[in-house]
Amino acid sequence: MDVTGRCHCWAITYRAEIDPEAVSICHCTDCQLLSGSPYRVSVPAPAAGFKLLTGSPRTYVKTAESGTKRAQAFCGDCGSPVYATAPGPNPPTYTLRVGLIDQRATLEPRRQIWCRSAMPWATDIEGIEGVERQ
C-alpha cells in the first residue's frame, strides 16, 4: 500500500510503501515515554520504499532492554515522532508512526507487543464516555 505522511507543522513529509497487515501496537515503556501515550502504533516500511520528500528529522538514539540501539526520528520544529530505524547510514527499514500517515484511518493494528507493560485501562476504553468535539 502506498502511503503519505507528514509531521504536524508540515516541515517533514514522506511517502512510503507498507504492508497494512504489519501494523502493530507497542505497549513497551520506551514507546509510552517517547510518545507521551499509553502505547504507540507503528508500521514498518522497507528502505527501498521510503522517501523523505521534505525536511530532515532530528534523531535521538535509545538503547532498548535487549541492548539494541534505535534512532528515533522526530521533527525538530514541532516535535512530532516520525519513525524509528537502525542508527547509521542505509538502514534496512523505517518503522513509521501511524499517527502521521495520511491514510491512518484504514490502518487497523493486527497485533500487540510488550503487553506486560500495558496500562490496564488502555486495552478497553469502550465504556468511557466519548464526546464528538471539544
N, CA, C and O atoms as a printed pandas DataFrame, in Angstrom:
     atom_number atom_name residue_name chain_id  residue_number  x_coord  y_coord  z_coord
0              1         N          MET        A               1    0.854   -1.180    0.000
1              2        CA          MET        A               1    0.000    0.000    0.000
2              3         C          MET        A               1    0.896    1.237    0.000
3              4         O          MET        A               1    1.838    1.333    0.787
4              5         N          ASP        A               2    0.596    2.170   -0.879
5              6        CA          ASP        A               2    1.326    3.434   -0.903
6              7         C          ASP        A               2    0.679    4.395    0.091
7              8         O          ASP        A               2   -0.540    4.563    0.099
8              9         N          VAL        A               3    1.506    5.025    0.927
9             10        CA          VAL        A               3    1.007    5.989    1.901
10            11         C          VAL        A               3    1.843    7.259    1.837
11            12         O          VAL        A               3    2.964    7.270    1.327
12            13         N          THR        A               4    1.265    8.322    2.369
13            14        CA          THR        A               4    1.976    9.584    2.524
14            15         C          THR        A               4    1.860    9.990    3.986
15            16         O          THR        A               4    0.927    9.585    4.680
16            17         N          GLY        A               5    2.804   10.784    4.444
17            18        CA          GLY        A               5    2.763   11.216    5.831
18            19         C          GLY        A               5    3.442   12.548    6.013
19            20         O          GLY        A               5    4.141   13.044    5.129
20            21         N          ARG        A               6    3.216   13.127    7.201
21            22        CA          ARG        A               6    3.776   14.440    7.494
22            23         C          ARG        A               6    3.776   14.666    8.993
23            24         O          ARG        A               6    2.997   14.064    9.732
24            25         N          CYS        A               7    4.664   15.545    9.424
25            26        CA          CYS        A               7    4.646   15.964   10.816
26            27         C          CYS        A               7    3.543   17.012   10.992
27            28         O          CYS        A               7    2.915   17.426   10.018
28            29         N          HIS        A               8    3.316   17.428   12.211
29            30        CA          HIS        A               8    2.229   18.372   12.496
30            31         C          HIS        A               8    2.404   19.710   11.785
31            32         O          HIS        A               8    1.423   20.300   11.331
32            33         N          CYS        A               9    3.635   20.194   11.683
33            34        CA          CYS        A               9    3.864   21.509   11.066
34            35         C          CYS        A               9    4.182   21.442    9.570
35            36         O          CYS        A               9    4.441   22.471    8.945
36            37         N          TRP        A              10    4.165   20.254    9.003
37            38        CA          TRP        A              10    4.434   20.029    7.576
38            39         C          TRP        A              10    5.897   20.229    7.175
39            40         O          TRP        A              10    6.196   20.215    5.981
40            41         N          ALA        A              11    6.811   20.413    8.114
41            42        CA          ALA        A              11    8.230   20.578    7.759
42            43         C          ALA        A              11    8.796   19.283    7.191
43            44         O          ALA        A              11    9.682   19.313    6.338
44            45         N          ILE        A              12    8.287   18.146    7.661
45            46        CA          ILE        A              12    8.731   16.835    7.178
46            47         C          ILE        A              12    7.548   16.145    6.509
47            48         O          ILE        A              12    6.483   15.989    7.105
48            49         N          THR        A              13    7.755   15.737    5.260
49            50        CA          THR        A              13    6.753   14.951    4.537
50            51         C          THR        A              13    7.456   13.750    3.913
51            52         O          THR        A              13    8.654   13.797    3.632
52            53         N          TYR        A              14    6.709   12.687    3.703
53            54        CA          TYR        A              14    7.291   11.482    3.113
54            55         C          TYR        A              14    6.230   10.681    2.379
55            56         O          TYR        A              14    5.028   10.921    2.501
56            57         N          ARG        A              15    6.723    9.723    1.616
57            58        CA          ARG        A              15    5.849    8.712    1.036
58            59         C          ARG        A              15    6.531    7.372    1.291
59            60         O          ARG        A              15    7.752    7.293    1.425
60            61         N          ALA        A              16    5.714    6.322    1.354
61            62        CA          ALA        A              16    6.262    5.007    1.662
62            63         C          ALA        A              16    5.354    3.916    1.131
63            64         O          ALA        A              16    4.170    4.131    0.869
64            65         N          GLU        A              17    5.938    2.745    0.980
65            66        CA          GLU        A              17    5.196    1.533    0.668
66            67         C          GLU        A              17    5.200    0.683    1.922
67            68         O          GLU        A              17    6.256    0.396    2.485
68            69         N          ILE        A              18    4.008    0.281    2.358
69            70        CA          ILE        A              18    3.882   -0.514    3.570
70            71         C          ILE        A              18    2.968   -1.711    3.325
71            72         O          ILE        A              18    2.236   -1.761    2.337
72            73         N          ASP        A              19    3.026   -2.663    4.238
73            74        CA          ASP        A              19    2.073   -3.762    4.265
74            75         C          ASP        A              19    1.083   -3.439    5.378
75            76         O          ASP        A              19    1.467   -3.475    6.547
76            77         N          PRO        A              20   -0.168   -3.127    5.068
77            78        CA          PRO        A              20   -1.130   -2.758    6.115
78            79         C          PRO        A              20   -1.392   -3.883    7.116
79            80         O          PRO        A              20   -1.907   -3.629    8.204
80            81         N          GLU        A              21   -1.049   -5.106    6.766
81            82        CA          GLU        A              21   -1.204   -6.233    7.695
82            83         C          GLU        A              21   -0.120   -6.231    8.772
83            84         O          GLU        A              21   -0.197   -7.013    9.720
84            85         N          ALA        A              22    0.890   -5.366    8.642
85            86        CA          ALA        A              22    2.014   -5.335    9.590
86            87         C          ALA        A              22    1.876   -4.241   10.649
87            88         O          ALA        A              22    2.816   -4.003   11.408
88            89         N          VAL        A              23    0.730   -3.576   10.715
89            90        CA          VAL        A              23    0.519   -2.518   11.712
90            91         C          VAL        A              23    0.429   -3.151   13.099
91            92         O          VAL        A              23   -0.293   -4.129   13.295
92            93         N          SER        A              24    1.166   -2.588   14.061
93            94        CA          SER        A              24    1.143   -3.148   15.407
94            95         C          SER        A              24    1.106   -2.053   16.469
95            96         O          SER        A              24    1.471   -0.901   16.237
96            97         N          ILE        A              25    0.650   -2.473   17.637
97            98        CA          ILE        A              25    0.627   -1.620   18.828
98            99         C          ILE        A              25    1.750   -2.089   19.736
99           100         O          ILE        A              25    1.900   -3.287   19.976
100          101         N          CYS        A              26    2.537   -1.154   20.239
101          102        CA          CYS        A              26    3.594   -1.486   21.186
102          103         C          CYS        A              26    3.277   -0.830   22.531
103          104         O          CYS        A              26    3.054    0.378   22.611
104          105         N          HIS        A              27    3.261   -1.647   23.577
105          106        CA          HIS        A              27    2.977   -1.179   24.932
106          107         C          HIS        A              27    4.246   -1.011   25.770
107          108         O          HIS        A              27    4.140   -0.789   26.976
108          109         N          CYS        A              28    5.439   -1.107   25.184
109          110        CA          CYS        A              28    6.663   -1.035   25.986
110          111         C          CYS        A              28    6.792    0.340   26.644
111          112         O          CYS        A              28    6.223    1.324   26.173
112          113         N          THR        A              29    7.535    0.387   27.719
113          114        CA          THR        A              29    7.665    1.641   28.455
114          115         C          THR        A              29    8.424    2.684   27.639
115          116         O          THR        A              29    8.172    3.878   27.800
116          117         N          ASP        A              30    9.345    2.270   26.771
117          118        CA          ASP        A              30   10.025    3.237   25.900
118          119         C          ASP        A              30    9.024    3.921   24.980
119          120         O          ASP        A              30    9.061    5.142   24.827
120          121         N          CYS        A              31    8.126    3.149   24.364
121          122        CA          CYS        A              31    7.118    3.744   23.480
122          123         C          CYS        A              31    6.168    4.648   24.258
123          124         O          CYS        A              31    5.735    5.679   23.743
124          125         N          GLN        A              32    5.843    4.273   25.484
125          126        CA          GLN        A              32    4.995    5.129   26.313
126          127         C          GLN        A              32    5.682    6.471   26.568
127          128         O          GLN        A              32    5.061    7.524   26.426
128          129         N          LEU        A              33    6.947    6.433   26.940
129          130        CA          LEU        A              33    7.671    7.669   27.236
130          131         C          LEU        A              33    7.912    8.511   25.984
131          132         O          LEU        A              33    7.758    9.732   26.016
132          133         N          LEU        A              34    8.288    7.864   24.887
133          134        CA          LEU        A              34    8.609    8.608   23.664
134          135         C          LEU        A              34    7.382    9.155   22.949
135          136         O          LEU        A              34    7.490   10.124   22.198
136          137         N          SER        A              35    6.213    8.551   23.170
137          138        CA          SER        A              35    5.001    9.030   22.512
138          139         C          SER        A              35    4.140    9.887   23.429
139          140         O          SER        A              35    3.284   10.636   22.959
140          141         N          GLY        A              36    4.366    9.779   24.744
141          142        CA          GLY        A              36    3.532   10.508   25.686
142          143         C          GLY        A              36    2.130    9.925   25.782
143          144         O          GLY        A              36    1.195   10.617   26.184
144          145         N          SER        A              37    1.980    8.661   25.419
145          146        CA          SER        A              37    0.676    7.998   25.462
146          147         C          SER        A              37    0.862    6.574   25.978
147          148         O          SER        A              37    1.997    6.131   26.152
148          149         N          PRO        A              38   -0.233    5.846   26.228
149          150        CA          PRO        A              38   -0.090    4.509   26.799
150          151         C          PRO        A              38    0.475    3.464   25.838
151          152         O          PRO        A              38    0.910    2.402   26.282
152          153         N          TYR        A              39    0.479    3.737   24.540
153          154        CA          TYR        A              39    1.083    2.842   23.557
154          155         C          TYR        A              39    1.354    3.611   22.271
155          156         O          TYR        A              39    0.899    4.741   22.093
156          157         N          ARG        A              40    2.105    2.970   21.382
157          158        CA          ARG        A              40    2.403    3.583   20.092
158          159         C          ARG        A              40    2.004    2.611   18.986
159          160         O          ARG        A              40    2.196    1.403   19.117
160          161         N          VAL        A              41    1.447    3.143   17.896
161          162        CA          VAL        A              41    1.048    2.333   16.746
162          163         C          VAL        A              41    2.036    2.618   15.621
163          164         O          VAL        A              41    2.273    3.772   15.265
164          165         N          SER        A              42    2.612    1.542   15.062
165          166        CA          SER        A              42    3.653    1.680   14.043
166          167         C          SER        A              42    3.468    0.668   12.924
167          168         O          SER        A              42    2.743   -0.317   13.061
168          169         N          VAL        A              43    4.145    0.940   11.815
169          170        CA          VAL        A              43    4.164    0.012   10.684
170          171         C          VAL        A              43    5.531    0.118   10.005
171          172         O          VAL        A              43    6.017    1.224    9.768
172          173         N          PRO        A              44    6.156   -1.024    9.691
173          174        CA          PRO        A              44    7.455   -0.972    9.018
174          175         C          PRO        A              44    7.321   -0.626    7.532
175          176         O          PRO        A              44    6.347   -0.986    6.871
176          177         N          ALA        A              45    8.320    0.072    7.043
177          178        CA          ALA        A              45    8.427    0.382    5.615
178          179         C          ALA        A              45    9.849    0.031    5.184
179          180         O          ALA        A              45   10.805    0.585    5.727
180          181         N          PRO        A              46   10.009   -0.872    4.224
181          182        CA          PRO        A              46   11.351   -1.170    3.734
182          183         C          PRO        A              46   12.016    0.103    3.201
183          184         O          PRO        A              46   11.354    0.957    2.611
184          185         N          ALA        A              47   13.303    0.218    3.409
185          186        CA          ALA        A              47   14.038    1.416    2.980
186          187         C          ALA        A              47   13.853    1.701    1.491
187          188         O          ALA        A              47   13.788    2.862    1.088
188          189         N          ALA        A              48   13.769    0.657    0.676
189          190        CA          ALA        A              48   13.609    0.850   -0.769
190          191         C          ALA        A              48   12.294    1.528   -1.110
191          192         O          ALA        A              48   12.169    2.132   -2.175
192          193         N          GLY        A              49   11.306    1.438   -0.218
193          194        CA          GLY        A              49   10.004    2.038   -0.486
194          195         C          GLY        A              49    9.712    3.273    0.339
195          196         O          GLY        A              49    8.569    3.725    0.394
196          197         N          PHE        A              50   10.747    3.835    0.992
197          198        CA          PHE        A              50   10.553    5.017    1.834
198          199         C          PHE        A              50   11.319    6.193    1.249
199          200         O          PHE        A              50   12.491    6.061    0.896
200          201         N          LYS        A              51   10.658    7.346    1.146
201          202        CA          LYS        A              51   11.338    8.538    0.619
202          203         C          LYS        A              51   10.889    9.772    1.383
203          204         O          LYS        A              51    9.700   10.087    1.446
204          205         N          LEU        A              52   11.862   10.467    1.964
205          206        CA          LEU        A              52   11.583   11.780    2.553
206          207         C          LEU        A              52   11.378   12.749    1.398
207          208         O          LEU        A              52   12.205   12.823    0.489
208          209         N          LEU        A              53   10.288   13.483    1.432
209          210        CA          LEU        A              53   10.006   14.463    0.379
210          211         C          LEU        A              53   10.480   15.850    0.777
211          212         O          LEU        A              53   11.032   16.585   -0.042
212          213         N          THR        A              54   10.260   16.208    2.049
213          214        CA          THR        A              54   10.734   17.499    2.559
214          215         C          THR        A              54   11.248   17.316    3.979
215          216         O          THR        A              54   10.804   16.437    4.718
216          217         N          GLY        A              55   12.184   18.161    4.331
217          218        CA          GLY        A              55   12.695   18.195    5.686
218          219         C          GLY        A              55   13.724   17.133    5.985
219          220         O          GLY        A              55   13.981   16.224    5.195
220          221         N          SER        A              56   14.304   17.287    7.164
221          222        CA          SER        A              56   15.312   16.368    7.664
222          223         C          SER        A              56   15.090   16.216    9.163
223          224         O          SER        A              56   15.337   17.156    9.919
224          225         N          PRO        A              57   14.631   15.057    9.601
225          226        CA          PRO        A              57   14.333   14.914   11.023
226          227         C          PRO        A              57   15.575   14.910   11.901
227          228         O          PRO        A              57   16.668   14.555   11.461
228          229         N          ARG        A              58   15.387   15.305   13.128
229          230        CA          ARG        A              58   16.421   15.148   14.155
230          231         C          ARG        A              58   16.307   13.738   14.687
231          232         O          ARG        A              58   15.263   13.102   14.534
232          233         N          THR        A              59   17.353   13.238   15.306
233          234        CA          THR        A              59   17.295   11.882   15.854
234          235         C          THR        A              59   17.817   11.842   17.283
235          236         O          THR        A              59   18.646   12.647   17.709
236          237         N          TYR        A              60   17.285   10.865   17.991
237          238        CA          TYR        A              60   17.722   10.540   19.340
238          239         C          TYR        A              60   17.916    9.030   19.345
239          240         O          TYR        A              60   16.992    8.297   18.993
240          241         N          VAL        A              61   19.088    8.547   19.734
241          242        CA          VAL        A              61   19.345    7.112   19.745
242          243         C          VAL        A              61   19.085    6.575   21.144
243          244         O          VAL        A              61   19.707    7.003   22.115
244          245         N          LYS        A              62   18.154    5.629   21.230
245          246        CA          LYS        A              62   17.838    4.989   22.507
246          247         C          LYS        A              62   18.351    3.556   22.466
247          248         O          LYS        A              62   18.473    2.951   21.401
248          249         N          THR        A              63   18.648    3.030   23.643
249          250        CA          THR        A              63   19.067    1.644   23.763
250          251         C          THR        A              63   17.935    0.863   24.407
251          252         O          THR        A              63   17.498    1.188   25.511
252          253         N          ALA        A              64   17.463   -0.160   23.723
253          254        CA          ALA        A              64   16.357   -0.982   24.213
254          255         C          ALA        A              64   16.824   -1.916   25.319
255          256         O          ALA        A              64   18.025   -2.059   25.552
256          257         N          GLU        A              65   15.886   -2.547   25.995
257          258        CA          GLU        A              65   16.182   -3.510   27.051
258          259         C          GLU        A              65   17.111   -4.615   26.539
259          260         O          GLU        A              65   17.936   -5.139   27.288
260          261         N          SER        A              66   16.971   -4.959   25.267
261          262        CA          SER        A              66   17.787   -6.008   24.649
262          263         C          SER        A              66   19.209   -5.544   24.346
263          264         O          SER        A              66   20.079   -6.365   24.054
264          265         N          GLY        A              67   19.452   -4.229   24.414
265          266        CA          GLY        A              67   20.745   -3.671   24.045
266          267         C          GLY        A              67   20.773   -3.122   22.633
267          268         O          GLY        A              67   21.746   -2.478   22.239
268          269         N          THR        A              68   19.727   -3.364   21.869
269          270        CA          THR        A              68   19.640   -2.856   20.502
270          271         C          THR        A              68   19.456   -1.345   20.505
271          272         O          THR        A              68   18.655   -0.804   21.267
272          273         N          LYS        A              69   20.201   -0.684   19.655
273          274        CA          LYS        A              69   20.083    0.771   19.529
274          275         C          LYS        A              69   19.112    1.087   18.392
275          276         O          LYS        A              69   19.150    0.459   17.334
276          277         N          ARG        A              70   18.233    2.080   18.629
277          278        CA          ARG        A              70   17.265    2.523   17.624
278          279         C          ARG        A              70   17.299    4.037   17.559
279          280         O          ARG        A              70   17.229    4.715   18.584
280          281         N          ALA        A              71   17.406    4.561   16.351
281          282        CA          ALA        A              71   17.356    6.009   16.138
282          283         C          ALA        A              71   15.896    6.425   16.065
283          284         O          ALA        A              71   15.153    5.954   15.203
284          285         N          GLN        A              72   15.490    7.296   16.957
285          286        CA          GLN        A              72   14.127    7.824   16.989
286          287         C          GLN        A              72   14.150    9.155   16.242
287          288         O          GLN        A              72   14.777   10.110   16.700
288          289         N          ALA        A              73   13.475    9.225   15.104
289          290        CA          ALA        A              73   13.474   10.431   14.280
290          291         C          ALA        A              73   12.225   11.256   14.578
291          292         O          ALA        A              73   11.122   10.720   14.684
292          293         N          PHE        A              74   12.417   12.558   14.711
293          294        CA          PHE        A              74   11.309   13.457   15.030
294          295         C          PHE        A              74   11.538   14.803   14.366
295          296         O          PHE        A              74   12.662   15.141   13.994
296          297         N          CYS        A              75   10.464   15.569   14.221
297          298        CA          CYS        A              75   10.588   16.901   13.644
298          299         C          CYS        A              75   11.241   17.820   14.663
299          300         O          CYS        A              75   10.790   17.900   15.806
300          301         N          GLY        A              76   12.283   18.505   14.265
301          302        CA          GLY        A              76   12.968   19.439   15.145
302          303         C          GLY        A              76   12.179   20.709   15.411
303          304         O          GLY        A              76   12.502   21.456   16.335
304          305         N          ASP        A              77   11.145   20.964   14.611
305          306        CA          ASP        A              77   10.323   22.158   14.801
306          307         C          ASP        A              77    9.113   21.883   15.696
307          308         O          ASP        A              77    8.914   22.569   16.699
308          309         N          CYS        A              78    8.302   20.876   15.336
309          310        CA          CYS        A              78    7.062   20.625   16.099
310          311         C          CYS        A              78    7.172   19.450   17.063
311          312         O          CYS        A              78    6.303   19.280   17.918
312          313         N          GLY        A              79    8.215   18.638   16.946
313          314        CA          GLY        A              79    8.426   17.521   17.857
314          315         C          GLY        A              79    7.698   16.244   17.495
315          316         O          GLY        A              79    7.806   15.257   18.223
316          317         N          SER        A              80    6.958   16.225   16.393
317          318        CA          SER        A              80    6.227   15.013   16.009
318          319         C          SER        A              80    7.189   13.838   15.810
319          320         O          SER        A              80    8.188   13.980   15.105
320          321         N          PRO        A              81    6.903   12.674   16.422
321          322        CA          PRO        A              81    7.735   11.494   16.171
322          323         C          PRO        A              81    7.414   10.938   14.783
323          324         O          PRO        A              81    6.250   10.676   14.482
324          325         N          VAL        A              82    8.421   10.758   13.941
325          326        CA          VAL        A              82    8.200   10.382   12.550
326          327         C          VAL        A              82    8.439    8.884   12.326
327          328         O          VAL        A              82    7.583    8.197   11.769
328          329         N          TYR        A              83    9.600    8.378   12.758
329          330        CA          TYR        A              83    9.917    6.964   12.570
330          331         C          TYR        A              83   11.043    6.565   13.515
331          332         O          TYR        A              83   11.657    7.407   14.170
332          333         N          ALA        A              84   11.299    5.257   13.569
333          334        CA          ALA        A              84   12.479    4.711   14.233
334          335         C          ALA        A              84   13.190    3.841   13.217
335          336         O          ALA        A              84   12.567    3.284   12.313
336          337         N          THR        A              85   14.501    3.727   13.371
337          338        CA          THR        A              85   15.282    2.919   12.444
338          339         C          THR        A              85   16.612    2.560   13.096
339          340         O          THR        A              85   16.929    3.036   14.186
340          341         N          ALA        A              86   17.379    1.726   12.425
341          342        CA          ALA        A              86   18.721    1.425   12.904
342          343         C          ALA        A              86   19.585    2.666   12.733
343          344         O          ALA        A              86   19.496    3.342   11.708
344          345         N          PRO        A              87   20.416    2.975   13.718
345          346        CA          PRO        A              87   21.284    4.145   13.561
346          347         C          PRO        A              87   22.324    3.912   12.450
347          348         O          PRO        A              87   22.673    2.774   12.136
348          349         N          GLY        A              88   22.796    4.997   11.879
349          350        CA          GLY        A              88   23.821    4.895   10.853
350          351         C          GLY        A              88   23.258    4.970    9.450
351          352         O          GLY        A              88   22.047    5.088    9.258
352          353         N          PRO        A              89   24.146    4.902    8.470
353          354        CA          PRO        A              89   23.712    5.026    7.076
354          355         C          PRO        A              89   23.031    3.758    6.565
355          356         O          PRO        A              89   23.309    2.658    7.042
356          357         N          ASN        A              90   22.154    3.922    5.610
357          358        CA          ASN        A              90   21.491    2.834    4.889
358          359         C          ASN        A              90   20.758    1.823    5.778
359          360         O          ASN        A              90   21.026    0.625    5.689
360          361         N          PRO        A              91   19.847    2.282    6.625
361          362        CA          PRO        A              91   19.082    1.317    7.422
362          363         C          PRO        A              91   18.166    0.498    6.512
363          364         O          PRO        A              91   17.728    0.997    5.475
364          365         N          PRO        A              92   17.869   -0.748    6.881
365          366        CA          PRO        A              92   17.031   -1.591    6.015
366          367         C          PRO        A              92   15.543   -1.262    6.081
367          368         O          PRO        A              92   14.803   -1.514    5.130
368          369         N          THR        A              93   15.101   -0.692    7.218
369          370        CA          THR        A              93   13.680   -0.477    7.448
370          371         C          THR        A              93   13.459    0.805    8.239
371          372         O          THR        A              93   14.296    1.204    9.049
372          373         N          TYR        A              94   12.326    1.440    7.993
373          374        CA          TYR        A              94   11.870    2.584    8.778
374          375         C          TYR        A              94   10.551    2.173    9.432
375          376         O          TYR        A              94    9.623    1.748    8.744
376          377         N          THR        A              95   10.467    2.295   10.736
377          378        CA          THR        A              95    9.230    1.967   11.438
378          379         C          THR        A              95    8.449    3.260   11.604
379          380         O          THR        A              95    8.751    4.079   12.473
380          381         N          LEU        A              96    7.441    3.432   10.759
381          382        CA          LEU        A              96    6.683    4.679   10.698
382          383         C          LEU        A              96    5.660    4.770   11.822
383          384         O          LEU        A              96    5.070    3.764   12.215
384          385         N          ARG        A              97    5.453    5.967   12.332
385          386        CA          ARG        A              97    4.449    6.228   13.357
386          387         C          ARG        A              97    3.121    6.475   12.644
387          388         O          ARG        A              97    2.973    7.438   11.890
388          389         N          VAL        A              98    2.166    5.593   12.896
389          390        CA          VAL        A              98    0.906    5.593   12.151
390          391         C          VAL        A              98    0.143    6.904   12.291
391          392         O          VAL        A              98   -0.565    7.292   11.361
392          393         N          GLY        A              99    0.261    7.596   13.412
393          394        CA          GLY        A              99   -0.454    8.854   13.609
394          395         C          GLY        A              99   -0.089    9.932   12.603
395          396         O          GLY        A              99   -0.853   10.878   12.417
396          397         N          LEU        A             100    1.069    9.812   11.946
397          398        CA          LEU        A             100    1.493   10.792   10.953
398          399         C          LEU        A             100    1.124   10.407    9.531
399          400         O          LEU        A             100    1.302   11.205    8.611
400          401         N          ILE        A             101    0.614    9.201    9.335
401          402        CA          ILE        A             101    0.261    8.726    7.997
402          403         C          ILE        A             101   -1.115    9.262    7.614
403          404         O          ILE        A             101   -2.072    9.127    8.377
404          405         N          ASP        A             102   -1.212    9.862    6.448
405          406        CA          ASP        A             102   -2.474   10.445    5.989
406          407         C          ASP        A             102   -3.591    9.400    5.910
407          408         O          ASP        A             102   -4.752    9.735    6.144
408          409         N          GLN        A             103   -3.277    8.171    5.592
409          410        CA          GLN        A             103   -4.261    7.105    5.436
410          411         C          GLN        A             103   -4.453    6.306    6.736
411          412         O          GLN        A             103   -4.891    5.157    6.687
412          413         N          ARG        A             104   -4.137    6.891    7.880
413          414        CA          ARG        A             104   -4.139    6.179    9.170
414          415         C          ARG        A             104   -5.480    5.550    9.534
415          416         O          ARG        A             104   -5.498    4.532   10.226
416          417         N          ALA        A             105   -6.588    6.111    9.100
417          418        CA          ALA        A             105   -7.906    5.554    9.448
418          419         C          ALA        A             105   -8.100    4.154    8.874
419          420         O          ALA        A             105   -8.924    3.393    9.381
420          421         N          THR        A             106   -7.368    3.806    7.840
421          422        CA          THR        A             106   -7.501    2.485    7.226
422          423         C          THR        A             106   -6.497    1.476    7.770
423          424         O          THR        A             106   -6.526    0.309    7.380
424          425         N          LEU        A             107   -5.612    1.905    8.663
425          426        CA          LEU        A             107   -4.525    1.041    9.134
426          427         C          LEU        A             107   -4.830    0.466   10.515
427          428         O          LEU        A             107   -4.335    0.955   11.530
428          429         N          GLU        A             108   -5.638   -0.561   10.533
429          430        CA          GLU        A             108   -6.030   -1.210   11.781
430          431         C          GLU        A             108   -4.909   -2.118   12.285
431          432         O          GLU        A             108   -4.405   -2.951   11.532
432          433         N          PRO        A             109   -4.515   -1.965   13.547
433          434        CA          PRO        A             109   -3.461   -2.837   14.089
434          435         C          PRO        A             109   -3.867   -4.304   14.040
435          436         O          PRO        A             109   -5.034   -4.646   14.233
436          437         N          ARG        A             110   -2.881   -5.169   13.777
437          438        CA          ARG        A             110   -3.106   -6.613   13.666
438          439         C          ARG        A             110   -2.524   -7.382   14.852
439          440         O          ARG        A             110   -2.870   -8.543   15.069
440          441         N          ARG        A             111   -1.630   -6.730   15.629
441          442        CA          ARG        A             111   -1.065   -7.394   16.802
442          443         C          ARG        A             111   -0.605   -6.360   17.812
443          444         O          ARG        A             111   -0.460   -5.178   17.499
444          445         N          GLN        A             112   -0.378   -6.838   19.046
445          446        CA          GLN        A             112    0.137   -6.001   20.124
446          447         C          GLN        A             112    1.386   -6.675   20.677
447          448         O          GLN        A             112    1.449   -7.900   20.784
448          449         N          ILE        A             113    2.381   -5.860   21.027
449          450        CA          ILE        A             113    3.594   -6.401   21.632
450          451         C          ILE        A             113    3.873   -5.695   22.954
451          452         O          ILE        A             113    3.314   -4.634   23.234
452          453         N          TRP        A             114    4.728   -6.286   23.749
453          454        CA          TRP        A             114    5.098   -5.788   25.077
454          455         C          TRP        A             114    3.857   -5.570   25.957
455          456         O          TRP        A             114    3.738   -4.575   26.670
456          457         N          CYS        A             115    2.954   -6.532   25.875
457          458        CA          CYS        A             115    1.693   -6.421   26.629
458          459         C          CYS        A             115    1.906   -6.436   28.140
459          460         O          CYS        A             115    1.045   -5.968   28.885
460          461         N          ARG        A             116    3.034   -6.963   28.604
461          462        CA          ARG        A             116    3.289   -6.961   30.053
462          463         C          ARG        A             116    3.396   -5.535   30.599
463          464         O          ARG        A             116    3.195   -5.320   31.795
464          465         N          SER        A             117    3.706   -4.567   29.747
465          466        CA          SER        A             117    3.835   -3.166   30.164
466          467         C          SER        A             117    2.571   -2.356   29.909
467          468         O          SER        A             117    2.535   -1.159   30.196
468          469         N          ALA        A             118    1.538   -2.992   29.374
469          470        CA          ALA        A             118    0.313   -2.265   29.009
470          471         C          ALA        A             118   -0.359   -1.661   30.239
471          472         O          ALA        A             118   -0.436   -2.292   31.293
472          473         N          MET        A             119   -0.837   -0.446   30.087
473          474        CA          MET        A             119   -1.647    0.165   31.140
474          475         C          MET        A             119   -2.955   -0.624   31.190
475          476         O          MET        A             119   -3.589   -0.820   30.153
476          477         N          PRO        A             120   -3.368   -1.079   32.372
477          478        CA          PRO        A             120   -4.556   -1.932   32.442
478          479         C          PRO        A             120   -5.816   -1.268   31.885
479          480         O          PRO        A             120   -6.701   -1.958   31.380
480          481         N          TRP        A             121   -5.908    0.029   31.969
481          482        CA          TRP        A             121   -7.094    0.736   31.474
482          483         C          TRP        A             121   -7.041    1.013   29.979
483          484         O          TRP        A             121   -8.060    1.371   29.388
484          485         N          ALA        A             122   -5.873    0.855   29.348
485          486        CA          ALA        A             122   -5.709    1.239   27.943
486          487         C          ALA        A             122   -6.176    0.175   26.959
487          488         O          ALA        A             122   -6.296    0.457   25.767
488          489         N          THR        A             123   -6.437   -1.023   27.424
489          490        CA          THR        A             123   -6.807   -2.089   26.499
490          491         C          THR        A             123   -8.311   -2.194   26.263
491          492         O          THR        A             123   -8.744   -2.925   25.373
492          493         N          ASP        A             124   -9.113   -1.472   27.049
493          494        CA          ASP        A             124  -10.561   -1.491   26.838
494          495         C          ASP        A             124  -11.141   -0.131   27.222
495          496         O          ASP        A             124  -11.421    0.122   28.393
496          497         N          ILE        A             125  -11.319    0.740   26.233
497          498        CA          ILE        A             125  -11.854    2.083   26.507
498          499         C          ILE        A             125  -13.280    2.243   25.992
499          500         O          ILE        A             125  -13.814    3.352   25.961
500          501         N          GLU        A             126  -13.890    1.134   25.590
501          502        CA          GLU        A             126  -15.234    1.183   25.015
502          503         C          GLU        A             126  -16.249    1.813   25.962
503          504         O          GLU        A             126  -17.147    2.519   25.503
504          505         N          GLY        A             127  -16.135    1.583   27.264
505          506        CA          GLY        A             127  -17.111    2.092   28.216
506          507         C          GLY        A             127  -16.893    3.524   28.664
507          508         O          GLY        A             127  -17.685    4.053   29.444
508          509         N          ILE        A             128  -15.828    4.167   28.183
509          510        CA          ILE        A             128  -15.542    5.541   28.586
510          511         C          ILE        A             128  -16.355    6.505   27.716
511          512         O          ILE        A             128  -16.419    6.353   26.496
512          513         N          GLU        A             129  -16.966    7.484   28.354
513          514        CA          GLU        A             129  -17.792    8.451   27.627
514          515         C          GLU        A             129  -16.984    9.105   26.516
515          516         O          GLU        A             129  -15.821    9.462   26.702
516          517         N          GLY        A             130  -17.614    9.256   25.366
517          518        CA          GLY        A             130  -16.988    9.920   24.229
518          519         C          GLY        A             130  -17.737   11.183   23.850
519          520         O          GLY        A             130  -18.965   11.230   23.912
520          521         N          VAL        A             131  -16.996   12.201   23.460
521          522        CA          VAL        A             131  -17.568   13.473   23.044
522          523         C          VAL        A             131  -17.063   13.751   21.630
523          524         O          VAL        A             131  -15.862   13.644   21.379
524          525         N          GLU        A             132  -17.943   14.101   20.711
525          526        CA          GLU        A             132  -17.589   14.343   19.315
526          527         C          GLU        A             132  -16.495   15.383   19.130
527          528         O          GLU        A             132  -15.551   15.158   18.372
528          529         N          ARG        A             133  -16.607   16.512   19.807
529          530        CA          ARG        A             133  -15.651   17.621   19.707
530          531         C          ARG        A             133  -15.506   18.286   21.056
531          532         O          ARG        A             133  -16.339   18.111   21.945
532          533         N          GLN        A             134  -14.463   19.034   21.197
533          534        CA          GLN        A             134  -14.283   19.785   22.432
534          535         C          GLN        A             134  -13.974   21.221   22.121
535          536         O          GLN        A             134  -13.787   22.025   23.035
